[in-house]
Amino acid sequence: MKRLVIYVMYFMPFVCFSQVEKAIQAYKAQDYQTALTEWNRLLDQNLKGAELYYNIGNTYAGLKDFPHAILFYRKALKWDPNCKACIKNLKIAETALGIEEINLPEFILFRFYKSILLTLQAFHWFILYSVLLSSAILIYFFKDRLAALQIAIRYLALFSFVFLILAIHRDHIRNEKNGFVLVKESALYLSPDQNSGKKIDLKPGQYLEIKDQIQGWIKVQTAELDFGWVELNNGELVQL
């Protein structure tokens, strides 16, 4: 939980690097509140990235605020699902709150597709799409000189289309707002009304999948596949 990772190359050119340095030094000195203030200043400048969210998660963990730590680890994983340090520290934070993670088995073909999809960011998939499409267009002008080039054009066009689909899907996954983390104790209600009856009590730090939203309430699904309603002000959306 003490590990700190910063890749300043991901930050925008105009970022005040003194804020990054202050946050790092404060974190190392275990002055977590000062570190958090500096990280939040970076967020206020609209900076984003898995490393930034991961560092904020670690800082909240240092403050023993595990629900917010879980929130930011999940934000980091939304940006980079392959972040092993984020996965590790997320499990540590969930264990600290007594939350048992339940992973339902996935269909093998979907798991294979997902493993490919999450290999790259949407931007990288789009670059591959652009390169292959440009190559197909360029080769098109020479297709009459060599019959094999006609086959190459078809394959380049096909794979460029596949990469475009992957880019769109990857971007959709990163930007969708379907996750919610409780930051305080909450009840799961039968309907969006406190008088509707309580189904179960939910723990701070629990991750819920959003199904619907209405006037300060959200309909959610728990990891145990329970459905119900929770008050929106009891947690925060996992969004970038």
Protein Blocks (a to p, Z undefined) as FASTA:
>chain_A
ZZccddfklpcfklcfklmmmmmmmmmnopaklmmmmmmmmmmnopacjklmmmmmmmmm
mnopaklmmmmmmmmmmmmmmlmklmmmmmmmmmmnopacddddddfklmmmmmmmmmpc
fklmmmmmmmmmmmmmmmmmmmmmpmklmmmmmmmmmmmmmmmmmmmmmmmmmmpccbcc
dfbdcdddfbdcfknopfbdcdehiacddfbdcehiacdddfkopacdddfklpccddZZ
